[in-house]
Amino acid sequence: MSDLVRAAFHDQAQSCRALGSDLTAAICETIADKLRPDHGAVAARVLTWPGDPSSRRDSVPLRLCGALHALVLSGKAPDLAAAYGDRRADARAILDTLRGHEGFILHWLDSPPQTNEVARSAALIAAARFLSALHPLPLHALELGASAGLNLNFGRYHLLPESDTSGVILRPEWQGDLPRHPFSVADCRGVDLRPMDAVADPLRLLAYCWADQTDRLARLRAALTVAAVHPPHVDEGDAAAWLQNRLAQPNDGMTFVYHTIAWQYFPDPTQQACEAALQSAGARATPDRPLAHFGMEADGETPGAGLHLRLWDGAFREWRLGRADFHGRWIDWQPRAM
């Protein structure tokens, strides 16, 4: 099993480097090359992981990197913090931290990584503007796989503002025409199997932001500040049952169902039940009460994720809106009807 674990760390290193974190990539490579079973309880558990340690399932490398970053952020690992500050994956500091904080790390490893990438709201804002040009109605937003719900506040964020402003500023590298039609959000609610109260306990989200991506960390902290004033509402539960129930409740305006890099993690039965709920609600939609479904998801194509939009308003329309970096660093906005 240790060979599979080491391969998972090397694979994660490639992904981290491609997504702009050379430090996290180097940490993964160092652990893959240096960790031995006699390095303590954490090493023994990681190297004998009973399930699939890769990013396709248990994401053990990200669990461990998150635990290390949490110790840095909380001030409990000063030597490792110094190495991170110099952008170094110091093998001695890493191994000493694994041995010196076994209880904390072992507990951290029990839970899968959970992120709430705020930069993905750039695609949500663009999709909402696109829809508002077709139906200038208030949005009733429903997010599947909402995590801590920070992207439920997308209507309060700023996409490529023309003047200086405060709050959450999203400046992806943009290709294509920027949609500018204004929109309004009447209400928003999300669902997640393990919702997080990031305002009360921000460490977990911050820890899964890679340490050398300072802009990303600053954006997350700004989103947490917004959430303290406008707390997101995220229900705990299965996405399919929740969506079916929410879609059965009428509202005045457009229902906007969305998810960003979440659909792939839903089991097949959940995906099928969500699709059935959308189709059923879509059959009831009207021009005054339309239903939109937006996804920013991996689709087997490259680069990045596909941006896919469907609209039911008495008729049915569908668009490929373009592509986006998984962490929202760039968006290629090229709307095309299907």
VEXBAKE-591439 format. One record per residue (C-alpha): x, y, z; residue in three letters. Coordinates in steps of 0.05 Angstrom, whole numbers, always signed. Layout:
% VEXBAKE-591439
REC      c1      c2      c3  resn
REC       X       Y       Z   ala
...
***
This chain:
% VEXBAKE-591439
REC      c1      c2      c3  resn
REC      +0      +0      +0   met
REC     +58     +48     +13   ser
REC     +74     +49     -62   asp
REC      +3     +73     -76   leu
REC      +8    +126     -22   val
REC     +74    +152     -49   arg
REC     +45    +153    -119   ala
REC     -14    +193     -93   ala
REC     +33    +245     -63   phe
REC     +72    +251    -128   his
REC      +7    +257    -168   asp
REC     -18    +311    -121   gln
REC     +48    +348    -129   ala
REC     +37    +352    -203   gln
REC     -33    +379    -193   ser
REC      -9    +431    -142   cys
REC     +45    +455    -188   arg
REC      -4    +461    -246   ala
REC     -50    +502    -201   leu
REC      +4    +550    -180   gly
REC     +30    +523    -113   ser
REC    +103    +503    -120   asp
REC    +110    +500     -44   leu
REC     +53    +450     -34   thr
REC     +80    +409     -93   ala
REC    +148    +407     -60   ala
REC    +118    +387      +7   ile
REC     +81    +329     -26   cys
REC    +145    +307     -61   glu
REC    +185    +311      +3   thr
REC    +135    +268     +41   ile
REC    +132    +218     -16   ala
REC    +208    +211     -18   asp
REC    +226    +217     +56   lys
REC    +170    +189     +98   leu
REC    +184    +120    +129   arg
REC    +140     +75    +172   pro
REC    +187     +85    +232   asp
REC    +176    +160    +232   his
REC    +119    +154    +282   gly
REC     +44    +143    +286   ala
REC     +25    +192    +231   val
REC     +75    +161    +182   ala
REC     +50     +91    +199   ala
REC     -22    +111    +187   arg
REC      -9    +148    +123   val
REC     +35     +95     +92   leu
REC     -15     +39    +108   thr
REC     -77     +77     +88   trp
REC    -132     +25     +78   pro
REC    -172     +59     +23   gly
REC    -155     +95     -41   asp
REC    -106    +150     -20   pro
REC    -109    +188     -86   ser
REC    -146    +252    -103   ser
REC    -200    +209    -136   arg
REC    -223    +185     -68   arg
REC    -192    +199      +1   asp
REC    -142    +254     -19   ser
REC     -92    +234     +35   val
REC     -39    +282     +10   pro
REC     -85    +341     +17   leu
REC    -109    +318     +86   arg
REC     -37    +316    +110   leu
REC     -17    +381     +77   cys
REC     -78    +414    +108   gly
REC     -59    +389    +177   ala
REC     +12    +417    +170   leu
REC     -14    +484    +146   his
REC     -64    +486    +204   ala
REC      -6    +478    +253   leu
REC     +31    +534    +218   val
REC     -29    +581    +219   leu
REC     -43    +567    +292   ser
REC     +29    +582    +312   gly
REC     +42    +511    +338   lys
REC     +98    +494    +289   ala
REC    +146    +553    +287   pro
REC    +203    +517    +252   asp
REC    +156    +494    +197   leu
REC    +126    +564    +194   ala
REC    +195    +593    +182   ala
REC    +207    +544    +125   ala
REC    +139    +560     +94   tyr
REC    +156    +634    +100   gly
REC    +218    +621     +58   asp
REC    +178    +578     +10   arg
REC    +219    +516     +29   arg
REC    +195    +445     +38   ala
REC    +245    +431     +94   asp
REC    +246    +355    +104   ala
REC    +271    +358    +176   arg
REC    +218    +409    +196   ala
REC    +163    +369    +163   ile
REC    +184    +303    +195   leu
REC    +194    +335    +263   asp
REC    +124    +366    +259   thr
REC     +93    +299    +241   leu
REC    +125    +267    +303   arg
REC    +114    +326    +349   gly
REC     +39    +336    +336   his
REC     +14    +266    +326   glu
REC     -52    +274    +363   gly
REC     -72    +336    +325   phe
REC     -53    +307    +257   ile
REC     -84    +239    +268   leu
REC    -150    +273    +285   his
REC    -144    +318    +225   trp
REC    -134    +258    +179   leu
REC    -202    +231    +199   asp
REC    -239    +281    +155   ser
REC    -233    +293     +80   pro
REC    -208    +360     +53   pro
REC    -261    +414     +50   gln
REC    -249    +477     +11   thr
REC    -293    +535      -8   asn
REC    -257    +568     -66   glu
REC    -284    +639     -68   val
REC    -253    +656    -135   ala
REC    -303    +609    -168   arg
REC    -355    +663    -154   ser
REC    -328    +700    -214   ala
REC    -361    +648    -259   ala
REC    -425    +651    -217   leu
REC    -429    +727    -225   ile
REC    -418    +722    -300   ala
REC    -472    +668    -307   ala
REC    -521    +710    -265   ala
REC    -508    +771    -309   arg
REC    -518    +728    -371   phe
REC    -585    +703    -344   leu
REC    -608    +772    -322   ser
REC    -600    +796    -393   ala
REC    -651    +743    -413   leu
REC    -697    +749    -353   his
REC    -686    +810    -308   pro
REC    -716    +775    -247   leu
REC    -691    +767    -176   pro
REC    -651    +703    -166   leu
REC    -668    +651    -114   his
REC    -601    +616    -109   ala
REC    -592    +543     -89   leu
REC    -522    +515     -83   glu
REC    -506    +440     -83   leu
REC    -443    +420     -46   gly
REC    -439    +488     -14   ala
REC    -386    +471     +39   ser
REC    -384    +533     +85   ala
REC    -430    +572     +38   gly
REC    -382    +628     +22   leu
REC    -402    +626     -51   asn
REC    -474    +638     -31   leu
REC    -452    +710     -22   asn
REC    -430    +716     -95   phe
REC    -479    +773    -105   gly
REC    -439    +814     -55   arg
REC    -372    +803     -89   tyr
REC    -340    +847    -142   his
REC    -319    +819    -210   leu
REC    -265    +860    -245   leu
REC    -288    +927    -215   pro
REC    -270    +988    -256   glu
REC    -253   +1028    -194   ser
REC    -223   +1013    -126   asp
REC    -271    +982     -78   thr
REC    -270    +941     -14   ser
REC    -294    +871      +3   gly
REC    -283    +809     -40   val
REC    -249    +830    -105   ile
REC    -246    +778    -161   leu
REC    -196    +792    -215   arg
REC    -188    +729    -258   pro
REC    -150    +734    -323   glu
REC    -209    +745    -369   trp
REC    -216    +727    -442   gln
REC    -278    +744    -481   gly
REC    -331    +797    -471   asp
REC    -347    +811    -398   leu
REC    -422    +806    -385   pro
REC    -444    +869    -349   arg
REC    -520    +864    -341   his
REC    -539    +877    -267   pro
REC    -574    +824    -227   phe
REC    -604    +817    -157   ser
REC    -605    +759    -109   val
REC    -670    +754     -70   ala
REC    -646    +696     -25   asp
REC    -595    +641     -25   cys
REC    -588    +574      +9   arg
REC    -542    +514      +3   gly
REC    -535    +441     +22   val
REC    -475    +399     +40   asp
REC    -464    +331     +72   leu
REC    -416    +363    +121   arg
REC    -430    +438    +124   pro
REC    -379    +481    +158   met
REC    -388    +541    +203   asp
REC    -327    +577    +176   ala
REC    -342    +641    +214   val
REC    -339    +605    +281   ala
REC    -281    +560    +261   asp
REC    -243    +587    +201   pro
REC    -179    +547    +211   leu
REC    -201    +487    +170   arg
REC    -217    +527    +107   leu
REC    -155    +570    +114   leu
REC    -111    +508    +123   ala
REC    -134    +479     +57   tyr
REC    -113    +543     +22   cys
REC     -41    +530      +0   trp
REC      +8    +569     +41   ala
REC     +45    +603     -16   asp
REC     -19    +629     -49   gln
REC     -24    +693      -9   thr
REC     -76    +726     -55   asp
REC    -121    +666     -47   arg
REC    -114    +668     +28   leu
REC    -129    +742     +29   ala
REC    -191    +732     -13   arg
REC    -215    +677     +33   leu
REC    -205    +721     +94   arg
REC    -244    +777     +60   ala
REC    -301    +728     +45   ala
REC    -302    +706    +118   leu
REC    -310    +779    +137   thr
REC    -370    +785     +91   val
REC    -399    +720    +119   ala
REC    -394    +747    +190   ala
REC    -443    +802    +169   val
REC    -484    +761    +120   his
REC    -482    +689    +147   pro
REC    -493    +636     +93   pro
REC    -549    +587    +104   his
REC    -525    +516     +90   val
REC    -568    +456    +108   asp
REC    -538    +388    +124   glu
REC    -562    +332     +81   gly
REC    -564    +296     +15   asp
REC    -565    +342     -45   ala
REC    -619    +304     -83   ala
REC    -672    +302     -29   ala
REC    -657    +374     -10   trp
REC    -661    +398     -82   leu
REC    -727    +362     -95   gln
REC    -757    +395     -33   asn
REC    -731    +465     -50   arg
REC    -755    +461    -122   leu
REC    -824    +442     -98   ala
REC    -830    +509     -63   gln
REC    -855    +564    -110   pro
REC    -822    +632    -111   asn
REC    -828    +697    -150   asp
REC    -768    +703    -196   gly
REC    -715    +657    -225   met
REC    -691    +595    -188   thr
REC    -616    +590    -198   phe
REC    -587    +522    -181   val
REC    -512    +517    -184   tyr
REC    -451    +478    -163   his
REC    -376    +488    -173   thr
REC    -328    +429    -173   ile
REC    -377    +389    -131   ala
REC    -419    +347    -179   trp
REC    -362    +297    -192   gln
REC    -362    +278    -118   tyr
REC    -436    +261    -116   phe
REC    -452    +187    -121   pro
REC    -486    +165    -185   asp
REC    -555    +157    -151   pro
REC    -550    +228    -124   thr
REC    -532    +256    -192   gln
REC    -590    +219    -224   gln
REC    -639    +242    -171   ala
REC    -616    +314    -177   cys
REC    -624    +311    -253   glu
REC    -694    +282    -245   ala
REC    -713    +338    -197   ala
REC    -687    +391    -246   leu
REC    -725    +360    -304   gln
REC    -789    +356    -264   ser
REC    -783    +428    -241   ala
REC    -762    +450    -310   gly
REC    -827    +422    -339   ala
REC    -865    +469    -292   arg
REC    -823    +531    -306   ala
REC    -853    +592    -339   thr
REC    -825    +659    -365   pro
REC    -845    +691    -299   asp
REC    -815    +634    -258   arg
REC    -758    +605    -298   pro
REC    -708    +553    -274   leu
REC    -633    +557    -289   ala
REC    -580    +505    -275   his
REC    -506    +525    -277   phe
REC    -446    +480    -267   gly
REC    -372    +494    -265   met
REC    -345    +424    -268   glu
REC    -292    +378    -296   ala
REC    -319    +350    -361   asp
REC    -262    +309    -390   gly
REC    -237    +367    -432   glu
REC    -180    +415    -420   thr
REC    -159    +463    -396   pro
REC    -196    +474    -331   gly
REC    -270    +463    -320   ala
REC    -329    +471    -367   gly
REC    -381    +525    -355   leu
REC    -449    +496    -372   his
REC    -517    +531    -367   leu
REC    -588    +506    -377   arg
REC    -652    +547    -375   leu
REC    -724    +525    -372   trp
REC    -775    +582    -381   asp
REC    -832    +548    -418   gly
REC    -781    +527    -469   ala
REC    -712    +497    -460   phe
REC    -644    +527    -478   arg
REC    -573    +506    -464   glu
REC    -505    +539    -470   trp
REC    -432    +524    -462   arg
REC    -408    +589    -432   leu
REC    -333    +575    -437   gly
REC    -281    +547    -390   arg
REC    -249    +567    -324   ala
REC    -189    +549    -282   asp
REC    -209    +502    -225   phe
REC    -187    +555    -174   his
REC    -216    +613    -214   gly
REC    -149    +643    -236   arg
REC    -174    +652    -307   trp
REC    -239    +650    -345   ile
REC    -247    +641    -420   asp
REC    -318    +668    -432   trp
REC    -344    +643    -499   gln
REC    -420    +633    -495   pro
REC    -445    +585    -547   arg
REC    -516    +557    -553   ala
REC    -522    +482    -559   met
***
